[in-house]
Amino acid sequence: MSAAASPATASRVTLSPDDPGYDAAVAPFNTTLTPRPALVVEARSPDDVVAAVRRAAADGLAVTVQATGHGLVTDLADSLLVSTRHLDSVRVDAEAATAVVGGGATWKQVIAAAAPHGLMPVCGSASGVGVAGFLLGGGHGPLSREFGVGSDHLRRVRLVTADGVERDVDADRDPELFAALRGGKAGFGIVTELEVGLVPVARLYAGGVFFPGEAAPTILPAWRDWVATLPDEASSSVALLRLPPDPTLPPPLQGRFVVHLRFTTTVSAERGAELLAPVRALAEPIADLVGEMPAAALDAVHSDPTDPMPVWDASALLSELPDTALDALLAVAGPGVETPLIMAELRAFGGAIDRGCGEPDSVAGRGAAFGLYSLAPMFPPVAAVAPAVAKGVVDALTPWSVGALPNFRGLADGGVLGPLWDDATYARLLEVAHRYDPDGLFRRAGWRL
Ligand SMILES: Cc1cc2nc3c(=O)[nH]c(=O)nc-3n(C[C@H](O)[C@H](O)[C@H](O)COP(=O)(O)OP(=O)(O)OC[C@H]3O[C@@H](n4cnc5c(N)ncnc54)[C@H](O)[C@@H]3O)c2cc1C
C-alpha cells in the first residue's frame, strides 16, 4: 500500500505484477519491451506521487516514471514505477498564451484546449506523446525551426524530488534545477504539473508528398540542398518508408517503398507553395497531401503510427550530409536494398533551434544540421535481424554523427543518456542530480555517476 495514502486509496493506486490492471498500467508504446516494475503507483494526485517516492525510498526501490510509454527503453526491473497518466489536466490561459498541464497530459490534450484560441504548443510530430517527457528532453518538432525547441517555452515546473517534497521550480526560484529540467531529460524528479508558453499559430501550409522510392537517389541530395534555402518559418523532413500492405492506407501506398517528404510552414499557402515548388517537381508524386490545414492537424504531416507495436529504433544527430553520407544511407535503406526497415528518416534542424531561448538550459544537439532516426519491426520473421538493421542505418552515417537527442534515444542505445551533452552541461546535470537525489533514487540510464 502507498505510504502516505489511506488503505482505500492505496488499493486503487498501487499495483503488483499479479494485480488486475498492472499490465495496462505499465503498457509501453513499443511492445518489444515487457516492463516488469516491482510495483506501480497509478498517481491520481500529486500527493500520490509524494507518497510513492517516499515509499520507494523506504523500501529500497529505484523510482521510474511513465506517462504514455512512448519513450520506454528499459524494462524498469526492480523499480517502483509512478504512472502519471491520470494527472492529465490542461488549463489554457488564452490571454497569457500559456497552458498549465498535468504531469501525464499529452500534446493532443493541449492542442485541443489551445486551438480554439488560435494557439499551438511547440510539440513534436505525434501528439500522443506526453508533454512532460517531451519537454524534459528539449523537444524538436515541425515548428521548432521557427519557435525553438519545446523546452524553450517552459515557464515553470512543479515536481516531486527524491526527498519526497513537491517543489515549484522556475528560472528565478531555482535556476540550476530549472536549467537541468530544460533538456536534461531524466533523474531530477517526477513532474506533477508544468506551465508552457503557446505560440499564435492557427493554420499551416503543411503535409507530406509521397514519391516512388526509386526516386530517392534524386530526391535526397536535392532535399538536402533545398532545406538549406528555407526560411526559419518552414521545416522539412524526409523518410524512406517501406509501407505495409495495410488496407487502411490509401491504395496507391499499400505495400509500397516510398519517399515521404514532409513540409510545414506558417507562411501563407501561396508563399508556402512557392517554397515547396522545387522539391515538388523532383518526381511524379504518388500522392501530394500538402495544403492549407488547421494547426491542430499537425499530426498529419508525419503520420506517425498511433497504435503500439514492437519495433527497434536507433538515432543520431548529423553535422552535415555530403553526397558520401547520402550514398551511405542509400546503400542501407535505398531502392533495391532488401531490408525489413520500416523507416529511415532525416529531419532538417537549424533556425531557432540553434539560437536557444536566451536562458540557461540543457538542450542537447543545438547546432546539429540533421536528425537521423531508423525503425525496424520486431515481429517474425525479421525480429532476429531488426536490431542490427536499425542500428546499421545509424552506423552507416557514423562519420557525420555528432551525438543524439535524448528524446530519440532508442532501444539500440538502451536509453543511455550520459554521452549526449557537452562536458560542461553534463557536469552541471550531474551536480544538480547529486544535489537533489544524492542516493540515486531516480534511475538515470547510462549516467556516469
Ligand atoms: C511516434 C513517436 C513520435 C515522436 N516524435 C517526437 C518528436 O517529434 N520530437 C521529439 O523531441 N520527440 C519525439 N518522440 C520522442 C518522445 O518525445 C520521447 O519518447 C518522450 O520521452 C515521450 O514522453 P512520454 O511521456 O510520452 O513517454 P513515457 O514513456 O511515458 O516517458 C518517457 C520518459 O519521459 C520522462 N517522463 C515522462 N513523464 C514524466 C514526468 N511526469 N516526470 C518526470 N519524467 C517524466 C521519463 O524519463 C520517462 O522515462 C516521439 C516518440 C514517438 C514514439
The ligand as an SDF file (V2000), in Angstrom:
LIG
                    3D

 53 58  0  0  0  0  0  0  0  0999 V2000
    5.6570    8.1140  -32.5210 C   0  0  0  0  0  0  0  0  0  0  0  0
    6.6320    8.9940  -31.7680 C   0  0  0  0  0  0  0  0  0  0  0  0
    6.9230   10.2710  -32.2440 C   0  0  0  0  0  0  0  0  0  0  0  0
    7.8210   11.0980  -31.5740 C   0  0  0  0  0  0  0  0  0  0  0  0
    8.0980   12.3480  -32.0750 N   0  0  0  0  0  0  0  0  0  0  0  0
    8.9690   13.1400  -31.4240 C   0  0  0  0  0  0  0  0  0  0  0  0
    9.2850   14.4540  -31.9270 C   0  0  0  0  0  0  0  0  0  0  0  0
    8.7830   14.8740  -32.9760 O   0  0  0  0  0  0  0  0  0  0  0  0
   10.1830   15.2080  -31.2410 N   0  0  0  0  0  0  0  0  0  0  0  0
   10.7510   14.7730  -30.0680 C   0  0  0  0  0  0  0  0  0  0  0  0
   11.5260   15.5260  -29.4700 O   0  0  0  0  0  0  0  0  0  0  0  0
   10.4750   13.5510  -29.5730 N   0  0  0  0  0  0  0  0  0  0  0  0
    9.6220   12.7300  -30.2320 C   0  0  0  0  0  0  0  0  0  0  0  0
    9.3610   11.4830  -29.7330 N   0  0  0  0  0  0  0  0  0  0  0  0
   10.0650   11.0340  -28.5360 C   0  0  0  0  0  0  0  0  0  0  0  0
    9.3160   11.4640  -27.2630 C   0  0  0  0  0  0  0  0  0  0  0  0
    9.3800   12.8600  -27.0990 O   0  0  0  0  0  0  0  0  0  0  0  0
   10.0050   10.8110  -26.0600 C   0  0  0  0  0  0  0  0  0  0  0  0
    9.9550    9.4100  -26.2180 O   0  0  0  0  0  0  0  0  0  0  0  0
    9.3420   11.2220  -24.7490 C   0  0  0  0  0  0  0  0  0  0  0  0
   10.1520   10.8120  -23.6830 O   0  0  0  0  0  0  0  0  0  0  0  0
    7.9880   10.5970  -24.6150 C   0  0  0  0  0  0  0  0  0  0  0  0
    7.4050   11.0170  -23.4110 O   0  0  0  0  0  0  0  0  0  0  0  0
    6.1250   10.2300  -22.8830 P   0  0  0  0  0  0  0  0  0  0  0  0
    5.7560   10.7730  -21.5880 O   0  0  0  0  0  0  0  0  0  0  0  0
    5.1180   10.1930  -23.9820 O   0  0  0  0  0  0  0  0  0  0  0  0
    6.7050    8.7440  -22.7590 O   0  0  0  0  0  0  0  0  0  0  0  0
    6.9450    7.8760  -21.4420 P   0  0  0  0  0  0  0  0  0  0  0  0
    7.4930    6.5790  -21.9410 O   0  0  0  0  0  0  0  0  0  0  0  0
    5.7600    7.8210  -20.5980 O   0  0  0  0  0  0  0  0  0  0  0  0
    8.0890    8.6560  -20.6910 O   0  0  0  0  0  0  0  0  0  0  0  0
    9.3760    8.6510  -21.2220 C   0  0  0  0  0  0  0  0  0  0  0  0
   10.3250    9.2670  -20.2310 C   0  0  0  0  0  0  0  0  0  0  0  0
    9.9740   10.6430  -20.0470 O   0  0  0  0  0  0  0  0  0  0  0  0
   10.2040   11.0080  -18.7090 C   0  0  0  0  0  0  0  0  0  0  0  0
    8.9360   11.4290  -18.1070 N   0  0  0  0  0  0  0  0  0  0  0  0
    7.6900   11.2820  -18.6220 C   0  0  0  0  0  0  0  0  0  0  0  0
    6.7940   11.8520  -17.8020 N   0  0  0  0  0  0  0  0  0  0  0  0
    7.4700   12.3460  -16.7580 C   0  0  0  0  0  0  0  0  0  0  0  0
    7.0940   13.0410  -15.5630 C   0  0  0  0  0  0  0  0  0  0  0  0
    5.8140   13.3470  -15.2770 N   0  0  0  0  0  0  0  0  0  0  0  0
    8.0750   13.3980  -14.7090 N   0  0  0  0  0  0  0  0  0  0  0  0
    9.3660   13.1000  -14.9480 C   0  0  0  0  0  0  0  0  0  0  0  0
    9.7760   12.4400  -16.0530 N   0  0  0  0  0  0  0  0  0  0  0  0
    8.8290   12.0760  -16.9340 C   0  0  0  0  0  0  0  0  0  0  0  0
   10.7960    9.8110  -18.0060 C   0  0  0  0  0  0  0  0  0  0  0  0
   12.1980    9.8700  -18.1010 O   0  0  0  0  0  0  0  0  0  0  0  0
   10.2800    8.6690  -18.8430 C   0  0  0  0  0  0  0  0  0  0  0  0
   11.1290    7.5270  -18.7680 O   0  0  0  0  0  0  0  0  0  0  0  0
    8.4670   10.6290  -30.4000 C   0  0  0  0  0  0  0  0  0  0  0  0
    8.1980    9.3410  -29.9130 C   0  0  0  0  0  0  0  0  0  0  0  0
    7.2970    8.5280  -30.5960 C   0  0  0  0  0  0  0  0  0  0  0  0
    7.0460    7.1320  -30.0880 C   0  0  0  0  0  0  0  0  0  0  0  0
  1  2  1  0
  2  3  1  0
  2 52  2  0
  3  4  2  0
  4  5  1  0
  4 50  1  0
  5  6  2  0
  6  7  1  0
  6 13  1  0
  7  8  2  0
  7  9  1  0
  9 10  1  0
 10 11  2  0
 10 12  1  0
 12 13  2  0
 13 14  1  0
 14 15  1  0
 14 50  1  0
 15 16  1  0
 16 17  1  0
 16 18  1  0
 18 19  1  0
 18 20  1  0
 20 21  1  0
 20 22  1  0
 22 23  1  0
 23 24  1  0
 24 25  2  0
 24 26  1  0
 24 27  1  0
 27 28  1  0
 28 29  2  0
 28 30  1  0
 28 31  1  0
 31 32  1  0
 32 33  1  0
 33 34  1  0
 33 48  1  0
 34 35  1  0
 35 36  1  0
 35 46  1  0
 36 37  1  0
 36 45  1  0
 37 38  2  0
 38 39  1  0
 39 40  1  0
 39 45  2  0
 40 41  1  0
 40 42  2  0
 42 43  1  0
 43 44  2  0
 44 45  1  0
 46 47  1  0
 46 48  1  0
 48 49  1  0
 50 51  2  0
 51 52  1  0
 52 53  1  0
M  END
$$$$
